[in-house]
């Protein structure tokens, strides 16, 4: 995967995480990153790591 493809994939994964479509672990896998690296990079894309709803938080905890 070249740099442009990796950037696009990360943007898509970040958006899907932000929308609640994917958990952080699922989005990290889509982006081809470790969960930790994915979470660390979210700020670059303007995405908060903090869940906006209780359901999101419970889902993140269950998937951790």
SULHU-V419788 format. One line per field, one symbol per residue. ss: DSSP state (2 for helix, 1 for strand, 0 for the rest). phi: phi as a letter, one per 20 degrees, with the letter a starting at -180 (. if undefined). burial: + if it has 9 or more other ideal C-beta (glycine too) atoms within 8 Angstrom, else -. A space follows every 50 residues. Layout:
ss: ???
phi: ???
burial: ???
//
This chain:
ss: 00222222222222222220000222222220002222222222200000 00022222222220
phi: .egffffffffffffffffnfcfffffffgfmcfgffgffeggfdmdfee fecfffffffffef
burial: -----+--+++++++++----+++++++-++-+-+-+++-++--+-+--- -----++-++--+-
//
